[in-house]
Amino acid sequence: MDEKIKLQEAFLHKYPKTAQKICAYFEEATGAEADFPNLTKPNLARFVDYLQNHLAGTSVKTYLAQLKAVMNIYSEDYDFPKGWEKVLTVKNDTSEQIYLNDDELRRVIGYTPKTRTEAIVLQQFVLSALVGARHSDIIRLNTTNIRDGYICYVSQKTHLKATVPMAETARKILMGEFRNRPVLFDETGIERFAYTETVSDTTFNDVLRRICRLCDIDEPITLYRRGKTVTEPKWKFASSHLGRRTAATLLYLHGCDIYSISRILAHKSVEMTAAKYIMCPLRTLSDETMAYFTQFK
């Protein structure tokens, strides 16, 4: 076997769809080239920590499992450090996540982007929060998805059809009419159809956090994350899934049933919606339900 094969080449043989992305994450996390000799325990630990801080838990597990598989294939050709598999094994701890409340979401919608990248992130986040769609679906939306006051699309991931009541802000974004500073952006086009472009997950998360910070979403929040309790300003917990979690949670708080929320998010199971996307305590219970608890005196 060729001793000089690069890690990315090995990934391309087994996982061609994610090879470039995983290697890019490794280099961003470690500052080292994505190559077999650099798969040291400290670098692997930095890689794991980086993924956990930037990606959803399911994505972290998927990427780490793929790296494990590639390293196992080449384990006889490279001298990997003892205990490397344990470093790439993350616990099944369920980390708490945040959502934006109605007022915080309105503040973000009203934010004026300073660059095209900010406009991309802002529009994608807003569509995610108002439509409940994944990024892979958002970038494909256009005016043909607008039908009788609804936004209709088929999810790229689950192949399920979603039909979502259309918020006026969402309509403006899809029509290319979304402006926070009309004169400037009519001239430069900085916001026009920005949602159709893509940025890296890292850039998206960093820019979204900056936008949330500038919108004063800085209430101290205490969450259980990766095995420990941490307290940080709320904006620091913002990430790429915040839009869909916000959509699901606000719909729930406004009285929407779990089944309908699951359909709006194009989930295959209601269990996924309830367990991973409703980020709040039980909403106000009915008088009949409360009577059950108050009868025992």
GIVEN-V178221 format. One record per residue. N is the residue number from 1. RES is the residue in one letter. PSI is psi in degrees with one decimal (999 if undefined). Layout:
n=N res=RES psi=PSI
n=N res=RES psi=PSI
//
This chain:
n=1 res=M psi=143.2
n=2 res=D psi=114.4
n=3 res=E psi=-20.7
n=4 res=K psi=6.3
n=5 res=I psi=137.7
n=6 res=K psi=156.7
n=7 res=L psi=-42.9
n=8 res=Q psi=-36.1
n=9 res=E psi=-42.2
n=10 res=A psi=-40.5
n=11 res=F psi=-39.3
n=12 res=L psi=-33.1
n=13 res=H psi=-38.7
n=14 res=K psi=-39.4
n=15 res=Y psi=69.3
n=16 res=P psi=-28.1
n=17 res=K psi=-27.0
n=18 res=T psi=-2.7
n=19 res=A psi=-53.2
n=20 res=Q psi=-40.5
n=21 res=K psi=-46.3
n=22 res=I psi=-42.8
n=23 res=C psi=-36.0
n=24 res=A psi=-41.2
n=25 res=Y psi=-42.6
n=26 res=F psi=-44.2
n=27 res=E psi=-36.8
n=28 res=E psi=-37.2
n=29 res=A psi=-35.5
n=30 res=T psi=-22.1
n=31 res=G psi=8.9
n=32 res=A psi=155.7
n=33 res=E psi=141.8
n=34 res=A psi=87.8
n=35 res=D psi=155.7
n=36 res=F psi=-44.7
n=37 res=P psi=-20.4
n=38 res=N psi=5.9
n=39 res=L psi=60.3
n=40 res=T psi=163.5
n=41 res=K psi=-43.4
n=42 res=P psi=-40.8
n=43 res=N psi=-38.7
n=44 res=L psi=-39.2
n=45 res=A psi=-40.8
n=46 res=R psi=-39.1
n=47 res=F psi=-46.7
n=48 res=V psi=-45.8
n=49 res=D psi=-39.5
n=50 res=Y psi=-47.6
n=51 res=L psi=-42.9
n=52 res=Q psi=-25.9
n=53 res=N psi=-13.4
n=54 res=H psi=-18.3
n=55 res=L psi=163.5
n=56 res=A psi=153.8
n=57 res=G psi=-39.8
n=58 res=T psi=-38.3
n=59 res=S psi=-39.5
n=60 res=V psi=-49.1
n=61 res=K psi=-39.4
n=62 res=T psi=-47.9
n=63 res=Y psi=-38.7
n=64 res=L psi=-37.8
n=65 res=A psi=-38.4
n=66 res=Q psi=-40.8
n=67 res=L psi=-41.3
n=68 res=K psi=-45.9
n=69 res=A psi=-43.1
n=70 res=V psi=-43.6
n=71 res=M psi=-35.6
n=72 res=N psi=-38.3
n=73 res=I psi=-38.5
n=74 res=Y psi=17.4
n=75 res=S psi=-23.1
n=76 res=E psi=-13.7
n=77 res=D psi=-17.0
n=78 res=Y psi=145.3
n=79 res=D psi=85.0
n=80 res=F psi=151.3
n=81 res=P psi=147.0
n=82 res=K psi=134.1
n=83 res=G psi=14.0
n=84 res=W psi=-33.3
n=85 res=E psi=-36.1
n=86 res=K psi=-36.5
n=87 res=V psi=-35.5
n=88 res=L psi=9.2
n=89 res=T psi=116.6
n=90 res=V psi=147.7
n=91 res=K psi=159.4
n=92 res=N psi=24.0
n=93 res=D psi=135.1
n=94 res=T psi=110.2
n=95 res=S psi=141.7
n=96 res=E psi=151.4
n=97 res=Q psi=168.0
n=98 res=I psi=168.9
n=99 res=Y psi=161.4
n=100 res=L psi=138.2
n=101 res=N psi=177.1
n=102 res=D psi=-46.4
n=103 res=D psi=-42.1
n=104 res=E psi=-39.8
n=105 res=L psi=-41.8
n=106 res=R psi=-36.9
n=107 res=R psi=-42.7
n=108 res=V psi=-42.4
n=109 res=I psi=-34.8
n=110 res=G psi=0.5
n=111 res=Y psi=139.8
n=112 res=T psi=109.6
n=113 res=P psi=141.7
n=114 res=K psi=-20.3
n=115 res=T psi=167.3
n=116 res=R psi=-38.5
n=117 res=T psi=-42.9
n=118 res=E psi=-37.8
n=119 res=A psi=-39.7
n=120 res=I psi=-51.6
n=121 res=V psi=-43.6
n=122 res=L psi=-49.3
n=123 res=Q psi=-41.2
n=124 res=Q psi=-41.6
n=125 res=F psi=-45.4
n=126 res=V psi=-43.1
n=127 res=L psi=-39.4
n=128 res=S psi=-41.0
n=129 res=A psi=-31.7
n=130 res=L psi=-23.1
n=131 res=V psi=-26.3
n=132 res=G psi=12.5
n=133 res=A psi=155.0
n=134 res=R psi=160.4
n=135 res=H psi=-37.6
n=136 res=S psi=-25.8
n=137 res=D psi=-35.4
n=138 res=I psi=-46.1
n=139 res=I psi=-13.2
n=140 res=R psi=-7.4
n=141 res=L psi=146.7
n=142 res=N psi=-170.7
n=143 res=T psi=-21.0
n=144 res=T psi=-15.5
n=145 res=N psi=-5.4
n=146 res=I psi=119.2
n=147 res=R psi=111.1
n=148 res=D psi=45.8
n=149 res=G psi=8.0
n=150 res=Y psi=157.3
n=151 res=I psi=120.0
n=152 res=C psi=134.2
n=153 res=Y psi=163.3
n=154 res=V psi=125.3
n=155 res=S psi=132.6
n=156 res=Q psi=-30.4
n=157 res=K psi=-47.8
n=158 res=T psi=-10.5
n=159 res=H psi=22.9
n=160 res=L psi=146.1
n=161 res=K psi=133.2
n=162 res=A psi=135.1
n=163 res=T psi=112.6
n=164 res=V psi=128.7
n=165 res=P psi=136.5
n=166 res=M psi=117.4
n=167 res=A psi=148.8
n=168 res=E psi=-38.6
n=169 res=T psi=-41.4
n=170 res=A psi=-40.5
n=171 res=R psi=-43.7
n=172 res=K psi=-40.2
n=173 res=I psi=-45.3
n=174 res=L psi=-28.0
n=175 res=M psi=-4.4
n=176 res=G psi=23.2
n=177 res=E psi=2.6
n=178 res=F psi=116.7
n=179 res=R psi=135.6
n=180 res=N psi=-19.4
n=181 res=R psi=86.8
n=182 res=P psi=-44.4
n=183 res=V psi=-51.4
n=184 res=L psi=-47.2
n=185 res=F psi=-19.9
n=186 res=D psi=-32.7
n=187 res=E psi=-39.8
n=188 res=T psi=-21.4
n=189 res=G psi=21.3
n=190 res=I psi=-28.2
n=191 res=E psi=-10.6
n=192 res=R psi=115.3
n=193 res=F psi=30.2
n=194 res=A psi=-28.8
n=195 res=Y psi=-17.9
n=196 res=T psi=-8.3
n=197 res=E psi=169.1
n=198 res=T psi=149.5
n=199 res=V psi=164.9
n=200 res=S psi=158.0
n=201 res=D psi=-40.6
n=202 res=T psi=-47.1
n=203 res=T psi=-43.3
n=204 res=F psi=-49.7
n=205 res=N psi=-43.7
n=206 res=D psi=-43.8
n=207 res=V psi=-40.3
n=208 res=L psi=-41.2
n=209 res=R psi=-39.5
n=210 res=R psi=-43.3
n=211 res=I psi=-45.2
n=212 res=C psi=-38.7
n=213 res=R psi=-43.9
n=214 res=L psi=-18.8
n=215 res=C psi=12.2
n=216 res=D psi=35.2
n=217 res=I psi=72.0
n=218 res=D psi=17.7
n=219 res=E psi=133.2
n=220 res=P psi=128.1
n=221 res=I psi=133.8
n=222 res=T psi=120.5
n=223 res=L psi=155.8
n=224 res=Y psi=114.0
n=225 res=R psi=121.9
n=226 res=R psi=49.3
n=227 res=G psi=2.0
n=228 res=K psi=160.6
n=229 res=T psi=128.6
n=230 res=V psi=148.3
n=231 res=T psi=122.0
n=232 res=E psi=162.7
n=233 res=P psi=143.6
n=234 res=K psi=-36.5
n=235 res=W psi=-26.4
n=236 res=K psi=-18.4
n=237 res=F psi=0.2
n=238 res=A psi=139.4
n=239 res=S psi=-178.2
n=240 res=S psi=-24.4
n=241 res=H psi=-0.6
n=242 res=L psi=-36.9
n=243 res=G psi=-49.3
n=244 res=R psi=-36.7
n=245 res=R psi=-38.7
n=246 res=T psi=-44.8
n=247 res=A psi=-50.9
n=248 res=A psi=-44.4
n=249 res=T psi=-43.5
n=250 res=L psi=-37.1
n=251 res=L psi=-42.9
n=252 res=Y psi=-47.0
n=253 res=L psi=-25.5
n=254 res=H psi=14.0
n=255 res=G psi=1.9
n=256 res=C psi=139.7
n=257 res=D psi=156.3
n=258 res=I psi=-38.9
n=259 res=Y psi=-45.4
n=260 res=S psi=-40.3
n=261 res=I psi=-42.2
n=262 res=S psi=-40.2
n=263 res=R psi=-39.1
n=264 res=I psi=-39.5
n=265 res=L psi=-1.8
n=266 res=A psi=42.2
n=267 res=H psi=149.9
n=268 res=K psi=-20.3
n=269 res=S psi=143.0
n=270 res=V psi=-30.9
n=271 res=E psi=-41.3
n=272 res=M psi=-44.1
n=273 res=T psi=-47.8
n=274 res=A psi=-39.5
n=275 res=A psi=-33.6
n=276 res=K psi=-14.5
n=277 res=Y psi=-16.0
n=278 res=I psi=105.5
n=279 res=M psi=32.0
n=280 res=C psi=164.3
n=281 res=P psi=176.8
n=282 res=L psi=138.5
n=283 res=R psi=176.1
n=284 res=T psi=126.1
n=285 res=L psi=155.6
n=286 res=S psi=161.0
n=287 res=D psi=-36.3
n=288 res=E psi=-40.7
n=289 res=T psi=-43.2
n=290 res=M psi=-31.9
n=291 res=A psi=-31.2
n=292 res=Y psi=-44.1
n=293 res=F psi=-33.4
n=294 res=T psi=-10.9
n=295 res=Q psi=-19.0
n=296 res=F psi=96.1
n=297 res=K psi=999
//
